[in-house]
Amino acid sequence: MTSLSTPPLRNDGARRADIDRIIEIACSTAALIDCRRDQIRDVLTPIATIDSVDTEIADSIDLLNTAGVEYAAYRQADPETQLRVFLPANNLLYSLALFVALPSLFCGNVLARPASRVKSAYLELAAILSDGPIDIGDRMRTYSQATFAEISQGSVVVFSGKPENGRAVDKECASGLFLGFGTGINPIVIGRDLSGPELTNAVEATVAARLYNNGQDCLCPDAIFVDAAVADEFVAALVRRLATIPVVSTGTTPGLISAPLADMTTYDRAVAELDTLESALVWTGEISADDRHCPIGVAVRRLPEIARSVPELFGPIFNVVVYDHLDQVVDFLDAPETEPYGMYLSVFGVAELVGVDRVGSARNTGARTAFEFENGHEPFGGFGSNGTISAGVGREPVARPLLLSAELARYAAERGGVDAQR
């Protein structure tokens, strides 16, 4: 089996051999994931829908099969970097691929702590992949957060989760470099320029984005801004489409589904948000007999009626906000209360926003949802401090899109760079 140890690179021939070695290890890991997809599904479908699990599998395979794309950036980083990863409670396999397997191809000191709620699932995934060229299990630590923070002192720390928890972790770890992947509103804007098939396509994109993994993802849109000129038509089409979504008792049914949420904590949180929106609800779906089944809900309010701080709706909830003029939406997204949550903004039928790179702190993805836009080899997120942020001891926190390899290369350059012969 090809070794993960990092050889010195003294000439072009050595570099070519190193690239080939990295690609071989990465592709072998991808092949193992492909071969064991049924076992991976068995682990993840109790906490995620089968479609989202298959997306994770496909994205993880693609990420590793194309690992060479980031070779130059990772080779500018210090291979002795002490990297500590606080893994999230969702997107388990993809998080392992992105934040553990990929950097382990280049850095020898990578350790990760699984989120407590899904620790057993992470360990099962690690066991499934343990005989591959990257022993994921060897990099996992099931310590308490406090203990893991102790062994992370001064490290490069990657944290995925609630931004307030991330700030606490950064402080606990006295991070040399802290990379926080938090949450954003990721709104969709529906403009007056839509009609007929274009409006139908926008409805379909909205449903697919909001119901990805039954709404349990930080990229799901927490607000859908709709021009008053098309609001009635959009909401009617949205409700018609949602009425066709199968209501099932497990996440193993393919396609967009209404299924039980991952755990009671997530369920309680989603139901509390539904209760808050009760007076604005225009439609709610059915539920199964499962105790964790939150119904799909559609709430409709006018923009002046909503608070500037939009909550993360970690469940199957459609928060439709009707506006009269686009300036209202732009002002809302640029407000101090909203600015920290800027990640992505999807736009359908708004001529004024075509070609505009960002609105407030959110990157404009055009007529693509955040899920369609995101690429593991490209910087993730936007410019909101609760979305993606670079920080650490003695550093001025900077909110910007983040790519781990690029941040590690930048960090090495700040510290004087790595061996010039590498």
For each residue, the residues with C-beta under 8 A, 3 or more apart:
1: 133
2: 21 24 25 28 133
3: 21
4: 25 104 105 108 133 134
5: 108
6: 79 106 108
7: 14 17 18
8: 14 419 421 422
9: 14 15 18 75 421 422
10: 14 421
11: 14 15
12: 15 16
13: 16 17
14: 7 8 9 10 11 17 18
15: 9 11 12 18 19
16: 12 13 19 20
17: 7 13 14 20 21
18: 7 9 14 15 21 22 75
19: 15 16 22 23 68 71
20: 16 17 23 24
21: 2 3 17 18 24 25
22: 18 19 25 26 67 68 71 105 106
23: 19 20 26 27 67 68
24: 2 20 21 27 28 133
25: 2 4 21 22 28 29 105 133 134
26: 22 23 29 30 64 65 67 68 101 102 105
27: 23 24 30 31 64 65 67
28: 2 24 25 31 32 132 133
29: 25 26 32 33 64 101 129 132 133 134
30: 26 27 33 34 60 61 62 63 64 65
31: 27 28 34 35
32: 28 29 35 36 129 131 132
33: 29 30 36 37 40 57 60 61 64 93 97 129
34: 30 31 37 57 61
35: 31 32
36: 32 33 39 40 128 129
37: 33 34 40 41 54 57
38: 41 42
39: 36 42 43 128
40: 33 36 37 43 44 53 57 93 125 128
41: 37 38 44 45 50 53 54 57
42: 38 39 45
43: 39 40 46 121 124 125 128
44: 40 41 47 48 53 56 92 93 121 125
45: 41 42 48 49 50 53 250 251 252
46: 43 121 251
47: 44 90 118 121 251 262 263
48: 44 45 52 53 56 90 213 216 251 262
49: 45 52 53 213 214 251 253 257 259
50: 41 45 53 54 251 252 253 254
51: 54 55 213 254 255 256 257
52: 48 49 55 56 212 213 217
53: 40 41 44 45 48 49 50 56 57 93
54: 37 41 50 51 57 58
55: 51 52 58 59 212
56: 44 48 52 53 59 60 91 92 93 94
57: 33 34 37 40 41 53 54 60 61 93
58: 54 55 61 62
59: 55 56 62 63 94 97 376
60: 30 33 56 57 63 64 93 94 96 97 98
61: 30 33 34 57 58 64 65
62: 30 58 59 65 66 376
63: 30 59 60 66 67 94 97 98 102 376 377
64: 26 27 29 30 33 60 61 67 97 101 102
65: 26 27 30 61 62
66: 62 63 69 377
67: 22 23 26 27 63 64 70 71 102 105
68: 19 22 23 26 71
69: 66 377
70: 67 73 74 102 377 403 405
71: 19 22 67 68 74 75
72: 75 76
73: 70 76 77 403 405 406 408 409
74: 70 71 77 103 105 106 107 405 408 409
75: 9 18 71 72 106 422
76: 72 73 408 409 412 413 417 418
77: 73 74 81 106 107 405 408 409 411 412 418
78: 81 107 408 411 412 415 418
79: 6 106 107 108 418 422
80: 107 108 109
81: 77 78 107 109 156 408 411 412
82: 109 152 154 155 156
83: 103 107 109 110 111 155 156 158 408
84: 111 112 113 148 151 152 155 156 157 158 173
85: 99 100 110 111 112 113 157 158 159
86: 112 113 115 145 148 157 158 159 160 161 166 169
87: 92 95 96 99 100 112 113 114 115 122 160
88: 91 92 95 115 160 161 181
89: 115 117 118 161 262
90: 47 48 118 213 216 217 218 262
91: 56 88 94 95 217
92: 44 56 87 88 95 96 114 118 121 122 125
93: 33 40 44 53 56 57 60 96 97 125
94: 56 59 60 63 91 97 98 376
95: 87 88 91 92 98 99 100 160
96: 60 87 92 93 99 100 101 112 122 125 126 129 136
97: 33 59 60 63 64 93 94 100 101 102 376
98: 60 63 94 95 101 102 376 404
99: 85 87 95 96 102 103 112 158 160 404
100: 85 87 95 96 97 103 104 110 112 134 136 139
101: 26 29 64 96 97 98 104 105 134 136
102: 26 63 64 67 70 97 98 99 105 376 404 405
103: 74 83 99 100 106 107 110 404 405 408
104: 4 100 101 107 108 110 134 139
105: 4 22 25 26 67 74 101 102 134
106: 6 22 74 75 77 79 103 405
107: 74 77 78 79 80 81 83 103 104 110 408
108: 4 5 6 79 80 104
109: 80 81 82 83
110: 83 85 100 103 104 107 139
111: 83 84 85 139 140 141 148 151
112: 84 85 86 87 96 99 100 139 140 141
113: 84 85 86 87 140 141 142 143 145 148
114: 87 92 118 119 121 122 123 140 142
115: 86 87 88 89 118 119 122 161
116: 119
117: 89 263 265
118: 47 89 90 92 114 115 121 122
119: 114 115 116 122 123 142
120: 123 124
121: 43 44 46 47 92 114 118 124 125
122: 87 92 96 114 115 118 119 125 126 140
123: 114 119 120 126 127 137 140 142
124: 43 120 121 127 128
125: 40 43 44 92 93 96 121 122 128 129 136
126: 96 122 123 129 130 136 137 140
127: 123 124 130 137
128: 36 39 40 43 124 125
129: 29 32 33 36 96 125 126 132 134 135 136 137
130: 126 127 135 136 137 138
131: 32
132: 28 29 32 129 135 136
133: 1 2 4 24 25 28 29
134: 4 25 29 100 101 104 105 129
135: 129 130 132 138 139
136: 96 100 101 125 126 129 130 132 139 140
137: 123 126 127 129 130 140
138: 130 135
139: 100 104 110 111 112 135 136
140: 111 112 113 114 122 123 126 136 137
141: 111 112 113 148 151
142: 113 114 119 123
143: 113 147 148 151
144: 147 148
145: 86 113 148 149 169 172
146: 149 150 172
147: 143 144 150 151
148: 84 86 111 113 141 143 144 145 151 152
149: 145 146 152 153 169 172 173
150: 146 147 153
151: 84 111 141 143 147 148
152: 82 84 148 149 155 157 173 175
153: 149 150 173 174
154: 82 173 174 175 176 393
155: 82 83 84 152 173 175 176
156: 81 82 83 84 175 176 177 178 179 407 408 411
157: 84 85 86 152 169 170 173 175 177 178 179 392
158: 83 84 85 86 99 179 181 404
159: 85 86 165 166 169 170 178 179 180 181
160: 86 87 88 95 99 181 182
161: 86 88 89 115 165 166 181 182
162: 165 166 182 183
163: 166 167 180 182 183 340 385 386 387 389
164: 167 168
165: 159 161 162 168 169
166: 86 159 161 162 163 169 170 178 180 181 182 389
167: 163 164 170 171 180
168: 164 165 171 172
169: 86 145 149 157 159 165 166 172 173 178
170: 157 159 166 167 173 175 178 180 391 392
171: 167 168 174
172: 145 146 149 168 169
173: 84 149 152 153 154 155 157 169 170 178
174: 153 154 171 393
175: 152 154 155 156 157 170 178 391 392 393
176: 154 155 156 392 393 411
177: 156 157 390 391 392 395 407 411
178: 156 157 159 166 169 170 173 175 389 390 391 392 395
179: 156 157 158 159 388 389 390 402 404 407
180: 159 163 166 167 170 388 389 390 391
181: 88 158 159 160 161 166 218 380 381 387 388 402
182: 160 161 162 163 166 218 386 387 388 389
183: 162 163 218 312 341 343 386 387
184: 218 219 341 342 343 344 362 381 382 384 386 387
185: 221 222 223 310 312 333 338 341 342 343 362
186: 209 218 219 220 221 222 343 344 345 346 362 370
187: 221 222 223 224 225 310 333 345 346 362
188: 202 205 206 209 221 223 224 225 345 346 347 348 369
189: 225 326 329 345 346 347 348 350 353
190: 194 199 202 206 224 225 226 227 230 234 348 349 350
191: 194 227 230 326 347 348 349 350 351 353
192: 227 229 230 349
193: 198 349 350 351
194: 190 191 198 199 202 230 234 348 349
195: 198 199 230 233
196: 199 200
197: 200 201
198: 193 194 195 201 202 348 349
199: 190 194 195 196 202 203 230 233 234 237 349
200: 196 197 203 204 237
201: 197 198 204 205 348
202: 188 190 194 198 199 205 206 234 348 349 367
203: 199 200 206 207 234 237 238 241
204: 200 201 207 208 241
205: 188 201 202 208 209 346 348 367 369
206: 188 190 202 203 209 210 221 224 238 318 369
207: 203 204 210 211 238 241 242 245 256
208: 204 205 211 212 256 369 371
209: 186 188 205 206 212 219 220 221 346 369 370 371
210: 206 207 215 220 221 224 316 317 318
211: 207 208 214 215 245 256 257 258 296 316
212: 52 55 208 209 215 217 219 220 371
213: 48 49 51 52 90 216 217 220
214: 49 211 251 257 258 259 261 315 316
215: 210 211 212 220 270 313 314 315 316 317
216: 48 90 213 220 261 262 266 314 315
217: 52 90 91 212 213 220
218: 90 181 182 183 184 186 312 343
219: 184 186 209 212 343 344 369 370 371 374
220: 186 209 210 212 213 215 216 217 313 314
221: 185 186 187 188 206 209 210 224 346 369 370
222: 185 186 187 310 311 312 313 319
223: 185 187 188 306 310 319 321
224: 187 188 190 206 210 221 318 319 320 321
225: 187 188 189 190 303 321 322 323 329
226: 190 230 231 234 235 320 321 322 323
227: 190 191 192 230 231 322 323 324 326 349 350
228: 231 322 323 324
229: 192
230: 190 191 192 194 195 199 226 227 233 234 349
231: 226 227 228 234 235 300 320 322
232: 235 236
233: 195 199 230 236 237
234: 190 194 199 202 203 226 230 231 237 238 320
235: 226 231 232 238 239 282 298 300 320
236: 232 233 239 240
237: 199 200 203 233 234 240 241
238: 203 206 207 234 235 241 242 298 318 320
239: 235 236 242 243 282 283 298
240: 236 237 243 244
241: 203 204 207 237 238 244 245
242: 207 238 239 245 283 285 296 298 318
243: 239 240 283 285
244: 240 241
245: 207 211 241 242 256 257 258 285 296
246: 253 255 257 258
247: 257 258 285 286 287 288 293
248: 251 252 253 257 258 259 288
249: 259 260 288 289 290 293
250: 45 253 259 260 290
251: 45 46 47 48 49 50 214 248 257 259 260
252: 45 50 248
253: 49 50 246 248 250 257 259
254: 50 51
255: 51 246
256: 51 207 208 211 245
257: 49 51 211 214 245 246 247 248 251 253
258: 211 214 245 246 247 248 285 286 287 293 295 296 316
259: 49 214 248 249 250 251 253 288 293
260: 249 250 251 267 288 290 291 292 293
261: 214 216 266 267 270 292 293 294 315
262: 47 48 89 90 216 266 292
263: 47 117 266 267 292
264: 267 268 291 292
265: 117 268 269
266: 216 261 262 263 269 270 292 314 315
267: 260 261 263 264 270 271 291 292 293 294 315
268: 264 265 271 272
269: 265 266 272 273 314 315
270: 215 261 266 267 273 274 294 313 314 315 316 317
271: 267 268 274 275 294 315
272: 268 269 275 276
273: 269 270 276 277 311 313 315 317
274: 270 271 277 278 281 284 294 295 297 315 317
275: 271 272 278
276: 272 273 311
277: 273 274 280 281 297 299 317 319
278: 274 275 281
279:
280: 277 299 300 301 305
281: 274 277 278 284 297 298 299
282: 235 239 298 299 300
283: 239 242 243 297 298
284: 274 281 295 296 297 298
285: 242 243 245 247 258 295 296 297 316
286: 247 258 295
287: 247 258 290 293 294 295
288: 247 248 249 259 260 293
289: 249 293
290: 249 250 260 287 293
291: 260 264 267
292: 260 261 262 263 264 266 267
293: 247 249 258 259 260 261 267 287 288 289 290
294: 261 267 270 271 274 287 315 316
295: 258 274 284 285 286 287 316
296: 211 242 245 258 284 285 316 317 318
297: 274 277 281 283 284 285 316 317 318
298: 235 238 239 242 281 282 283 284 318 320
299: 277 280 281 282 317 318 319 320
300: 231 235 280 282 320 322
301: 280 305 306 320 321 322
302: 305 321 322 323
303: 225 306 321 322 323 324 328 329 332
304:
305: 280 301 302
306: 223 301 303 310 321
307: 310 337
308: 332 335 336 337 338
309: 337 338
310: 185 187 222 223 306 307 319 338 341
311: 222 273 276
312: 183 185 218 222
313: 215 220 222 270 273 317 319
314: 215 216 220 266 269 270
315: 214 215 216 261 266 267 269 270 271 273 274 294
316: 210 211 214 215 258 270 285 294 295 296 297
317: 210 215 270 273 274 277 296 297 299 313
318: 206 210 224 238 242 296 297 298 299
319: 222 223 224 277 299 310 313
320: 224 226 231 234 235 238 298 299 300 301
321: 223 224 225 226 301 302 303 306
322: 225 226 227 228 231 300 301 302 303
323: 225 226 227 228 302 303 326 328 329
324: 227 228 303 328
325: 328
326: 189 191 227 323 329 330 350 352 353
327: 330 331
328: 303 323 324 325 331 332
329: 189 225 303 323 326 332 333 359
330: 326 327 333 334 359 360
331: 327 328 334 335
332: 303 308 328 329 335 338
333: 185 187 329 330 338 339 342 345 359 360 361 362
334: 330 331 338 339 359 360
335: 308 331 332 338 339 360
336: 308 339
337: 307 308 309
338: 185 308 309 310 332 333 334 335 341 342 360
339: 333 334 335 336 342 360 361 384 385
340: 163 361 384 385 386 387 399
341: 183 184 185 310 338 361 384 386 387
342: 184 185 333 338 339 345 358 360 361 362 363 382 383 384 387 399
343: 183 184 185 186 218 219 362 363 370 381 382 384 387 388
344: 184 186 219 362 363 365 370 373 374 381 382
345: 186 187 188 189 333 342 358 359 362 363 364 365
346: 186 187 188 189 205 209 221 365 366 367 368 369 370 373
347: 188 189 191 350 353 354 364 365 366 367
348: 188 189 190 191 194 198 201 202 205 367
349: 190 191 192 193 194 198 199 202 227 230
350: 189 190 191 193 227 326 347 353 354
351: 191 193 354
352: 326 356
353: 189 191 326 347 350 356 359 364
354: 347 350 351 366
355:
356: 352 353 359 364
357: 363 364
358: 342 345 361 362 363 364 382 383
359: 329 330 333 334 345 353 356 362 364
360: 330 333 334 335 338 339 342
361: 333 339 340 341 342 358 382 383 384 387 399
362: 184 185 186 187 333 342 343 344 345 358 359 382 383 384
363: 342 343 344 345 357 358 381 382 383 401
364: 345 347 353 356 357 358 359
365: 344 345 346 347 368 369 370 372 373
366: 346 347 354
367: 202 205 346 347 348
368: 346 365 372 373
369: 188 205 206 208 209 219 221 346 365 372 373
370: 186 209 219 221 343 344 346 365 373 374
371: 208 209 212 219 374
372: 365 368 369
373: 344 346 365 368 369 370
374: 219 344 370 371 378 380
375: 378
376: 59 62 63 94 97 98 102 380
377: 63 66 69 70 403
378: 374 375 401 403
379: 400 401 402 403 406
380: 181 374 376 388 401 402 403
381: 181 184 343 344 363 384 387 388 400 401 402
382: 184 342 343 344 358 361 362 363 387 388 399 401
383: 342 358 361 362 363 387 399 400 401
384: 184 339 340 341 342 343 361 362 381 387 388 399
385: 163 339 340 389 397 399
386: 163 182 183 184 340 341 389
387: 163 181 182 183 184 340 341 342 343 361 381 382 383 384 399
388: 179 180 181 182 343 380 381 382 384 399 400 401 402
389: 163 166 178 179 180 182 385 386 397 398 399 400 402
390: 177 178 179 180 395 397 398 399 400 402 407
391: 170 175 177 178 180 395 397 398
392: 157 170 175 176 177 178 395
393: 154 174 175 176
394:
395: 177 178 390 391 392 398
396:
397: 385 389 390 391
398: 389 390 391 395
399: 340 342 361 382 383 384 385 387 388 389 390
400: 379 381 383 388 389 390
401: 363 378 379 380 381 382 383 388
402: 179 181 379 380 381 388 389 390 406 407
403: 70 73 377 378 379 380 406 407
404: 98 99 102 103 158 179 407 408
405: 70 73 74 77 102 103 106 408 409
406: 73 379 402 403 409 410
407: 156 177 179 390 402 403 404 410 411
408: 73 74 76 77 78 81 83 103 107 156 404 405 411 412
409: 73 74 76 77 405 406 412 413
410: 406 407 413 414
411: 77 78 81 156 176 177 407 408 414 415
412: 76 77 78 81 408 409 415 416 417 418
413: 76 409 410 416 417
414: 410 411
415: 78 411 412
416: 412 413
417: 76 412 413 420
418: 76 77 78 79 412 422
419: 8 422
420: 417
421: 8 9 10
422: 8 9 75 79 418 419
